[in-house]
Amino acid sequence: NNCMAERRDSPISGAAAKRCDGDVQYEYLDHTADVQLHAWGSTLEQAFEQCAVAMFGYITELDTVDNLKTESIEAEGDDMLSLLYHFLDEFLFLFNADPFFVAKEIRITEFDRENFKIKAEGFGETFDLKKHPQGTEVKAITYSNMQVHDTADKPEVFVIIDI
């Protein structure tokens, strides 16, 4: 039967295969798999730092992380939103690739608001499944509903991460 062969060869268990009986009573709907980080501080720099720490806190329990090493990042953007995106993405890259670094503390050492550049250091250690509980994988930073509020009373940022 031609229909069964198509279904077996389909890369996703029949999802791409046609139905032989023509009676299709299902559809594929997008399901959001994300979480919104909300971070704040007495300065915008602190809000950025706390947002990166929040991301690492979603990946593992930060109280199991020791400050054994320092990793530095540099990020730049075209505006404040893209700067925040690239800042977080640089730290996510440190986790997802060698050195598989997880930070429990972040310190911005340079914050250029006019040219949208950041230099920062993360303090933590190499992720180790024997020591650090595995939380949820963060697949990507998104621009979806990203917000940066640089107000005098409570600078804050909102970022949705794809999990």
Backbone as ProteinMPNN parsed JSONL, in Angstrom:
{"seq_chain_A": "NNCMAERRDSPISGAAAKRCDGDVQYEYLDHTADVQLHAWGSTLEQAFEQCAVAMFGYITELDTVDNLKTESIEAEGDDMLSLLYHFLDEFLFLFNADPFFVAKEIRITEFDRENFKIKAEGFGETFDLKKHPQGTEVKAITYSNMQVHDTADKPEVFVIIDI", "coords_chain_A": {"N_chain_A": [[0.853, -1.18, 0.0], [0.677, 2.087, -0.934], [0.217, 4.355, 0.69], [0.934, 3.607, 3.311], [3.683, 3.228, 3.04], [4.527, 5.834, 2.488], [3.851, 7.047, 4.906], [5.512, 5.702, 6.756], [8.019, 6.533, 5.868], [7.994, 9.179, 6.41], [9.429, 12.056, 7.908], [8.504, 12.871, 10.388], [6.848, 10.959, 11.912], [4.5, 10.37, 10.277], [3.347, 12.872, 10.005], [3.824, 14.355, 7.715], [2.737, 12.789, 5.852], [0.17, 11.904, 3.501], [-3.311, 11.438, 4.155], [-4.888, 8.397, 3.586], [-7.598, 7.808, 3.582], [-8.807, 10.237, 3.291], [-10.232, 11.533, 5.244], [-9.566, 13.801, 7.192], [-9.249, 14.888, 10.421], [-7.827, 16.559, 12.124], [-5.345, 18.963, 13.173], [-2.272, 20.866, 13.173], [-1.221, 22.915, 15.69], [0.451, 25.848, 16.726], [2.356, 25.913, 19.684], [3.133, 27.808, 22.401], [6.282, 27.914, 23.856], [7.703, 29.274, 26.1], [9.13, 31.643, 28.428], [8.749, 34.543, 30.407], [11.146, 36.827, 31.448], [11.528, 39.104, 34.063], [13.235, 41.77, 35.219], [14.887, 44.006, 37.468], [16.437, 46.96, 38.911], [18.422, 49.344, 40.77], [19.683, 50.785, 38.904], [19.868, 50.906, 35.3], [21.872, 49.24, 34.419], [22.043, 47.372, 36.517], [19.546, 46.157, 36.197], [19.888, 44.892, 33.703], [21.987, 43.138, 34.404], [20.704, 41.557, 36.364], [18.769, 40.365, 34.798], [20.255, 38.639, 33.173], [21.267, 36.953, 35.152], [18.854, 35.874, 36.022], [18.174, 34.365, 33.775], [20.19, 32.369, 33.851], [19.424, 31.269, 36.268], [17.139, 29.965, 35.533], [18.122, 27.886, 34.147], [19.63, 26.335, 35.934], [19.904, 25.599, 39.494], [20.951, 28.298, 41.184], [22.158, 28.462, 43.688], [23.751, 26.277, 43.846], [25.94, 26.839, 42.396], [29.302, 27.821, 42.289], [31.583, 30.588, 42.664], [34.013, 30.147, 40.818], [35.38, 30.798, 38.537], [35.891, 33.338, 36.015], [34.228, 34.736, 33.281], [34.331, 36.744, 30.394], [32.336, 38.99, 28.438], [31.436, 40.775, 25.451], [29.135, 42.989, 24.038], [27.087, 44.447, 21.51], [24.699, 46.702, 20.104], [22.062, 48.088, 17.987], [20.258, 49.64, 19.174], [18.676, 50.063, 22.398], [17.131, 47.776, 22.897], [18.174, 45.811, 21.13], [20.71, 45.748, 22.159], [20.304, 44.674, 24.737], [19.322, 42.152, 23.931], [21.601, 41.054, 22.572], [23.475, 41.102, 24.637], [22.389, 39.223, 26.486], [22.366, 37.01, 24.79], [25.085, 36.557, 24.323], [25.912, 35.612, 26.839], [24.298, 33.337, 26.971], [25.433, 31.876, 24.91], [27.942, 31.294, 26.027], [27.149, 29.39, 27.843], [26.016, 27.361, 26.249], [28.044, 26.443, 24.628], [31.501, 25.374, 24.603], [32.975, 27.242, 27.096], [30.835, 25.993, 28.536], [29.639, 27.51, 30.554], [28.204, 28.621, 33.564], [26.772, 31.328, 35.16], [26.542, 32.839, 38.34], [26.597, 35.344, 39.148], [26.652, 38.537, 37.675], [28.495, 41.19, 36.343], [28.422, 44.311, 34.976], [30.914, 46.022, 33.352], [31.423, 48.057, 31.586], [29.183, 50.336, 30.166], [27.899, 51.656, 27.519], [25.727, 53.914, 26.646], [25.227, 55.551, 24.502], [26.488, 54.551, 22.206], [25.602, 52.022, 22.351], [26.936, 49.722, 23.599], [28.281, 47.077, 25.558], [30.377, 45.819, 28.099], [31.022, 43.021, 30.057], [31.336, 40.907, 32.961], [31.035, 37.543, 33.965], [30.548, 35.587, 36.829], [31.183, 32.431, 38.003], [30.989, 28.991, 37.237], [32.027, 26.04, 35.36], [29.381, 24.248, 33.954], [28.099, 21.339, 35.456], [26.601, 18.309, 35.445], [26.695, 16.519, 37.56], [26.854, 18.084, 39.745], [25.211, 20.347, 39.413], [21.775, 20.841, 39.331], [19.709, 20.049, 36.569], [17.842, 22.425, 35.059], [15.537, 24.049, 33.059], [16.11, 23.943, 29.596], [17.337, 26.732, 27.901], [16.609, 27.836, 24.836], [16.756, 30.052, 23.166], [17.089, 33.64, 23.05], [14.509, 36.047, 22.694], [12.997, 38.667, 20.721], [10.413, 39.116, 21.15], [7.918, 40.995, 22.538], [9.822, 42.361, 24.041], [11.057, 44.621, 26.461], [12.488, 47.657, 27.627], [12.77, 49.694, 30.287], [13.919, 52.597, 31.294], [13.669, 54.14, 33.845], [13.687, 56.642, 36.433], [12.831, 55.881, 38.984], [12.502, 53.031, 38.993], [14.317, 51.221, 37.129], [13.747, 48.748, 34.663], [13.537, 45.585, 32.936], [12.056, 43.472, 30.458], [12.043, 40.275, 29.139], [11.449, 37.73, 26.825], [12.226, 34.361, 26.808], [12.976, 31.563, 24.813], [12.134, 28.309, 25.452]], "CA_chain_A": [[0.0, 0.0, 0.0], [1.478, 3.29, -1.107], [0.026, 5.291, 1.805], [1.7, 3.154, 4.471], [5.101, 3.483, 2.773], [4.738, 7.271, 2.685], [3.75, 7.359, 6.326], [6.705, 5.18, 7.41], [9.171, 7.3, 5.449], [7.841, 10.568, 6.826], [10.411, 12.412, 8.936], [7.901, 13.088, 11.708], [5.801, 9.995, 12.254], [3.238, 10.484, 9.562], [2.837, 14.237, 9.933], [3.9, 14.856, 6.345], [2.1, 11.818, 4.963], [-1.243, 12.174, 3.224], [-4.246, 10.447, 4.682], [-5.43, 7.596, 2.488], [-9.057, 7.796, 3.59], [-9.295, 11.573, 2.997], [-11.034, 12.046, 6.349], [-8.632, 14.417, 8.136], [-9.956, 15.609, 11.473], [-6.856, 17.094, 13.071], [-4.454, 19.987, 12.64], [-1.133, 21.183, 14.027], [-1.29, 24.276, 16.19], [1.651, 26.282, 17.43], [2.262, 25.951, 21.14], [4.232, 28.641, 22.882], [7.154, 27.301, 24.855], [8.595, 30.345, 26.498], [8.917, 32.232, 29.747], [9.161, 35.944, 30.418], [11.992, 37.274, 32.551], [11.321, 40.49, 34.455], [14.326, 42.089, 36.135], [14.964, 45.43, 37.784], [17.54, 47.348, 39.778], [18.439, 50.78, 41.026], [20.18, 51.348, 37.65], [19.582, 50.038, 34.157], [22.924, 48.219, 34.416], [21.629, 46.31, 37.446], [18.418, 45.437, 35.595], [20.484, 44.007, 32.702], [22.717, 42.095, 35.129], [19.743, 40.666, 36.999], [18.088, 39.596, 33.757], [21.16, 37.539, 32.798], [21.274, 36.019, 36.285], [17.555, 35.183, 35.981], [18.262, 33.348, 32.721], [20.971, 31.25, 34.381], [18.616, 30.659, 37.321], [16.161, 29.086, 34.898], [18.877, 26.742, 33.637], [20.024, 25.514, 37.078], [19.748, 26.243, 40.796], [22.159, 29.108, 41.332], [22.838, 28.256, 44.982], [24.706, 25.172, 43.685], [27.04, 27.351, 41.571], [30.347, 28.536, 43.023], [32.358, 31.562, 41.893], [35.332, 29.559, 40.632], [36.063, 31.406, 37.406], [35.28, 34.527, 35.431], [34.163, 34.802, 31.824], [33.996, 38.095, 29.936], [31.624, 39.115, 27.17], [31.201, 42.098, 24.897], [27.943, 42.978, 23.193], [26.68, 45.744, 21.006], [23.434, 46.694, 19.388], [21.688, 49.299, 17.258], [19.413, 50.372, 20.111], [18.727, 49.439, 23.725], [16.553, 46.426, 22.834], [19.126, 44.878, 20.511], [21.831, 45.619, 23.09], [19.884, 43.687, 25.743], [19.275, 40.856, 23.251], [22.955, 40.536, 22.332], [24.073, 40.901, 25.966], [21.914, 37.932, 26.984], [22.761, 35.973, 23.847], [26.502, 36.255, 24.563], [25.985, 34.748, 28.022], [23.702, 32.046, 26.621], [26.437, 31.175, 24.106], [28.956, 30.749, 26.949], [26.589, 28.191, 28.47], [25.703, 26.319, 25.26], [29.267, 25.994, 23.95], [32.652, 25.386, 25.493], [33.284, 26.48, 28.302], [29.636, 25.518, 29.245], [29.755, 28.341, 31.753], [26.988, 29.116, 34.215], [27.126, 32.442, 36.04], [25.599, 33.151, 39.417], [26.694, 36.785, 39.332], [27.058, 39.255, 36.467], [28.861, 42.586, 36.613], [28.703, 45.119, 33.786], [32.078, 46.863, 33.612], [31.265, 49.235, 30.726], [27.828, 50.439, 29.62], [27.897, 52.832, 26.653], [24.334, 54.104, 26.231], [25.139, 56.298, 23.238], [26.908, 53.658, 21.115], [24.973, 50.723, 22.626], [27.953, 48.689, 23.805], [28.429, 46.585, 26.932], [31.374, 44.824, 28.478], [30.561, 42.46, 31.325], [31.968, 39.69, 33.468], [30.196, 36.588, 34.673], [31.267, 34.841, 37.864], [30.519, 31.148, 38.205], [31.818, 27.819, 36.971], [31.594, 25.158, 34.289], [28.196, 23.467, 34.3], [28.399, 19.931, 35.701], [25.354, 17.638, 35.832], [26.854, 15.836, 38.849], [26.774, 19.102, 40.792], [24.158, 21.334, 39.167], [20.513, 20.279, 38.827], [19.338, 20.556, 35.26], [16.539, 23.08, 35.01], [14.966, 24.045, 31.722], [17.008, 24.427, 28.559], [16.988, 27.979, 27.232], [17.01, 27.657, 23.448], [17.063, 31.317, 22.51], [16.536, 34.912, 23.504], [13.626, 36.543, 21.644], [12.605, 40.078, 20.755], [8.973, 39.158, 21.376], [7.461, 41.803, 23.677], [10.96, 42.827, 24.838], [10.882, 45.992, 26.932], [13.503, 48.27, 28.48], [12.244, 50.916, 30.899], [15.002, 53.257, 32.03], [13.034, 55.19, 34.637], [14.473, 57.043, 37.607], [12.412, 55.188, 40.212], [12.702, 51.577, 38.927], [14.682, 50.679, 35.815], [13.372, 47.342, 34.556], [13.524, 44.981, 31.605], [11.227, 42.286, 30.239], [12.575, 39.501, 28.014], [10.893, 36.373, 26.674], [13.193, 33.377, 26.352], [12.419, 30.357, 24.21], [12.596, 27.148, 26.218]], "C_chain_A": [[0.893, 1.234, 0.0], [1.374, 4.241, 0.084], [0.856, 4.886, 3.013], [3.188, 3.417, 4.265], [5.404, 4.961, 2.968], [4.778, 7.606, 4.169], [5.01, 6.897, 7.058], [7.934, 6.024, 7.095], [9.112, 8.759, 5.904], [8.806, 10.894, 7.963], [9.79, 12.602, 10.318], [6.649, 12.247, 11.885], [4.471, 10.252, 11.573], [2.713, 11.895, 9.412], [2.829, 14.763, 8.506], [3.192, 13.925, 5.369], [0.644, 12.197, 4.72], [-2.09, 11.075, 3.854], [-4.889, 9.713, 3.514], [-6.954, 7.687, 2.427], [-9.65, 9.177, 3.338], [-10.084, 12.212, 4.124], [-10.117, 12.623, 7.432], [-9.408, 15.24, 9.148], [-8.997, 16.067, 12.554], [-6.039, 18.158, 12.372], [-3.312, 20.196, 13.622], [-1.21, 22.646, 14.398], [0.016, 24.621, 16.894], [1.375, 26.319, 18.926], [3.438, 26.775, 21.65], [4.981, 27.922, 23.991], [8.17, 28.363, 25.255], [8.25, 30.83, 27.898], [9.413, 33.665, 29.675], [9.987, 36.227, 31.669], [11.688, 38.737, 32.799], [12.383, 40.788, 35.497], [14.402, 43.599, 36.313], [16.16, 45.689, 38.682], [17.467, 48.838, 40.044], [19.029, 51.531, 39.832], [19.801, 50.393, 36.521], [20.626, 48.932, 34.059], [22.542, 47.057, 35.331], [20.467, 45.505, 36.876], [18.919, 44.458, 34.526], [21.192, 42.838, 33.399], [21.762, 41.069, 35.724], [18.993, 39.815, 35.985], [18.951, 38.413, 33.319], [21.218, 36.498, 33.915], [19.97, 35.216, 36.305], [17.562, 34.083, 34.926], [19.041, 32.133, 33.217], [20.207, 30.53, 35.494], [17.534, 29.747, 36.775], [16.819, 27.797, 34.431], [19.282, 25.789, 34.762], [19.77, 26.28, 38.369], [21.042, 26.985, 41.117], [22.862, 28.923, 42.672], [23.784, 27.057, 44.937], [25.947, 25.61, 42.895], [28.018, 28.121, 42.45], [31.06, 29.507, 42.087], [33.792, 31.07, 41.752], [36.095, 30.168, 39.469], [35.249, 32.57, 36.869], [35.316, 34.4, 33.917], [33.714, 36.206, 31.438], [33.26, 38.042, 28.613], [31.629, 40.578, 26.742], [29.999, 41.974, 23.99], [27.689, 44.387, 22.694], [25.395, 45.593, 20.227], [23.216, 47.997, 18.651], [20.821, 50.206, 18.115], [19.428, 49.6, 21.422], [18.157, 48.017, 23.71], [17.552, 45.437, 22.228], [20.37, 44.724, 21.396], [21.499, 44.583, 24.17], [19.861, 42.284, 25.139], [20.68, 40.259, 23.117], [23.718, 40.287, 23.629], [23.674, 39.524, 26.514], [22.374, 36.784, 26.088], [24.228, 35.582, 24.015], [26.66, 35.335, 25.777], [25.37, 33.378, 27.744], [24.685, 31.216, 25.794], [27.523, 30.562, 24.99], [28.458, 29.478, 27.625], [26.464, 27.047, 27.464], [26.919, 25.77, 24.533], [30.391, 25.986, 24.98], [32.95, 26.836, 25.846], [32.069, 25.975, 29.103], [29.527, 26.198, 30.611], [28.391, 28.766, 32.262], [27.413, 30.174, 35.234], [26.069, 32.613, 37.12], [25.608, 34.64, 39.719], [27.207, 37.394, 38.03], [27.394, 40.687, 36.886], [29.184, 43.274, 35.297], [29.839, 46.071, 34.134], [32.073, 48.125, 32.751], [29.874, 49.197, 30.121], [27.76, 51.749, 28.838], [26.496, 52.988, 26.068], [24.208, 54.815, 24.893], [25.502, 55.43, 22.041], [26.388, 52.238, 21.298], [25.987, 49.59, 22.668], [28.045, 48.354, 25.289], [29.648, 45.681, 27.003], [30.949, 44.337, 29.853], [31.366, 41.225, 31.686], [30.913, 38.847, 34.169], [31.058, 35.807, 35.641], [30.499, 33.561, 38.143], [31.48, 30.002, 37.955], [31.277, 27.05, 35.783], [30.412, 24.322, 34.781], [28.557, 21.991, 34.394], [27.129, 19.257, 36.213], [25.465, 16.901, 37.165], [26.667, 16.814, 40.012], [25.553, 20.017, 40.652], [22.892, 20.66, 38.641], [20.168, 20.897, 37.476], [17.945, 21.133, 35.334], [15.983, 22.944, 33.606], [15.974, 24.611, 30.736], [16.48, 25.739, 27.99], [17.518, 27.87, 25.811], [17.433, 28.966, 22.802], [16.476, 32.493, 23.273], [15.611, 35.37, 22.379], [13.413, 38.049, 21.804], [11.13, 40.232, 21.094], [8.638, 39.905, 22.666], [8.614, 42.248, 24.596], [10.744, 44.296, 25.202], [12.064, 46.405, 27.799], [12.92, 49.583, 28.974], [13.332, 51.515, 31.778], [14.425, 54.446, 32.794], [13.859, 55.459, 35.888], [14.113, 56.214, 38.839], [12.663, 53.68, 40.174], [13.036, 51.146, 37.506], [14.366, 49.184, 35.77], [13.395, 46.894, 33.108], [12.623, 43.754, 31.626], [11.767, 41.579, 29.002], [11.895, 38.141, 28.0], [11.992, 35.48, 26.122], [12.457, 32.149, 25.855], [13.007, 29.149, 24.927], [12.195, 25.851, 25.54]], "O_chain_A": [[1.764, 1.381, 0.857], [2.366, 4.873, 0.446], [1.429, 5.75, 3.678], [3.885, 3.788, 5.21], [6.431, 5.308, 3.553], [5.639, 8.359, 4.625], [5.528, 7.63, 7.9], [8.797, 6.211, 7.953], [10.099, 9.485, 5.783], [8.979, 10.091, 8.88], [10.494, 12.5, 11.323], [5.538, 12.767, 11.994], [3.435, 10.341, 12.232], [1.703, 12.093, 8.736], [1.94, 15.524, 8.125], [3.064, 14.244, 4.187], [-0.03, 12.734, 5.598], [-1.64, 9.947, 4.054], [-5.375, 10.335, 2.57], [-7.535, 7.648, 1.343], [-10.866, 9.301, 3.184], [-10.564, 13.335, 3.971], [-9.917, 11.997, 8.474], [-10.132, 16.169, 8.788], [-9.297, 15.982, 13.745], [-6.033, 18.253, 11.145], [-3.381, 19.754, 14.769], [-1.258, 23.516, 13.529], [0.609, 23.783, 17.573], [0.294, 26.71, 19.365], [4.596, 26.469, 21.363], [4.388, 27.396, 24.933], [9.321, 28.356, 24.817], [7.218, 30.473, 28.467], [10.378, 33.965, 28.971], [9.584, 35.911, 32.788], [11.601, 39.526, 31.858], [12.433, 40.137, 36.541], [14.03, 44.365, 35.425], [16.813, 44.758, 39.154], [16.543, 49.512, 39.588], [18.904, 52.752, 39.74], [19.459, 49.234, 36.753], [20.307, 47.811, 33.663], [22.701, 45.894, 34.962], [20.414, 44.288, 37.057], [18.437, 43.328, 34.447], [21.008, 41.683, 33.017], [21.979, 39.863, 35.604], [18.623, 38.677, 36.275], [18.44, 37.312, 33.116], [21.219, 35.296, 33.647], [19.984, 34.014, 36.573], [17.023, 32.998, 35.149], [18.607, 30.997, 33.028], [20.33, 29.314, 35.643], [17.061, 28.853, 37.476], [16.174, 26.754, 34.33], [19.282, 24.573, 34.572], [19.458, 27.47, 38.34], [22.093, 26.371, 41.299], [24.056, 29.204, 42.777], [24.541, 26.837, 45.882], [26.894, 24.837, 42.746], [27.618, 28.964, 43.253], [31.135, 29.283, 40.879], [34.683, 31.517, 42.476], [37.321, 30.07, 39.413], [34.084, 32.758, 37.219], [36.33, 33.998, 33.345], [32.832, 36.785, 32.073], [33.515, 37.177, 27.774], [31.803, 41.485, 27.555], [29.85, 40.992, 23.263], [28.021, 45.376, 23.348], [25.049, 44.51, 19.755], [24.058, 48.894, 18.677], [20.666, 51.392, 17.823], [20.122, 48.59, 21.54], [18.648, 47.148, 24.431], [17.748, 44.346, 22.763], [21.011, 43.673, 21.378], [22.319, 43.719, 24.477], [20.327, 41.333, 25.765], [20.918, 39.113, 23.496], [24.522, 39.357, 23.707], [24.53, 38.756, 26.954], [22.729, 35.712, 26.577], [24.579, 34.412, 23.868], [27.449, 34.391, 25.745], [25.872, 32.366, 28.231], [24.763, 29.998, 25.955], [27.974, 29.445, 24.737], [29.249, 28.591, 27.944], [26.768, 25.898, 27.786], [26.829, 24.728, 23.884], [30.251, 26.521, 26.08], [33.17, 27.623, 24.926], [32.242, 25.562, 30.25], [29.351, 25.559, 31.649], [27.536, 29.212, 31.498], [28.296, 29.942, 36.06], [24.868, 32.543, 36.858], [24.751, 35.144, 40.445], [28.084, 36.834, 37.371], [26.678, 41.308, 37.672], [30.107, 42.874, 34.587], [29.744, 46.836, 35.093], [32.646, 49.144, 33.136], [29.431, 48.161, 29.624], [27.586, 52.82, 29.42], [26.122, 52.292, 25.124], [23.184, 54.692, 24.221], [24.896, 55.556, 20.977], [26.694, 51.353, 20.499], [25.918, 48.636, 21.893], [27.907, 49.22, 26.152], [29.916, 44.89, 26.098], [30.564, 45.13, 30.712], [31.988, 40.589, 30.835], [30.031, 39.356, 34.861], [32.175, 35.41, 35.308], [29.315, 33.595, 38.478], [32.629, 30.027, 38.396], [30.207, 27.362, 35.26], [30.441, 23.765, 35.878], [29.238, 21.454, 33.521], [26.635, 19.593, 37.289], [24.455, 16.678, 37.833], [26.357, 16.404, 41.13], [24.942, 20.41, 41.645], [22.933, 19.981, 37.615], [20.314, 22.102, 37.268], [16.982, 20.427, 35.633], [15.963, 21.853, 33.037], [16.614, 25.629, 31.002], [15.304, 25.838, 27.638], [18.73, 27.818, 25.597], [18.355, 28.994, 21.987], [15.512, 32.361, 24.027], [15.902, 35.108, 21.211], [13.622, 38.617, 22.876], [10.649, 41.346, 21.301], [9.035, 39.488, 23.754], [8.405, 42.482, 25.786], [10.311, 45.102, 24.377], [12.575, 45.618, 28.595], [12.614, 50.475, 28.183], [13.627, 51.008, 32.86], [14.658, 55.602, 32.442], [14.628, 54.61, 36.339], [14.983, 55.881, 39.643], [13.0, 53.092, 41.202], [12.146, 50.749, 36.754], [14.672, 48.446, 36.706], [13.289, 47.698, 32.182], [12.449, 43.096, 32.652], [11.932, 42.193, 27.948], [11.779, 37.482, 29.033], [12.612, 35.792, 25.106], [11.436, 31.751, 26.415], [14.225, 28.988, 25.0], [12.5, 24.77, 26.044]]}, "name": "protein", "num_of_chains": 1, "seq": "NNCMAERRDSPISGAAAKRCDGDVQYEYLDHTADVQLHAWGSTLEQAFEQCAVAMFGYITELDTVDNLKTESIEAEGDDMLSLLYHFLDEFLFLFNADPFFVAKEIRITEFDRENFKIKAEGFGETFDLKKHPQGTEVKAITYSNMQVHDTADKPEVFVIIDI"}
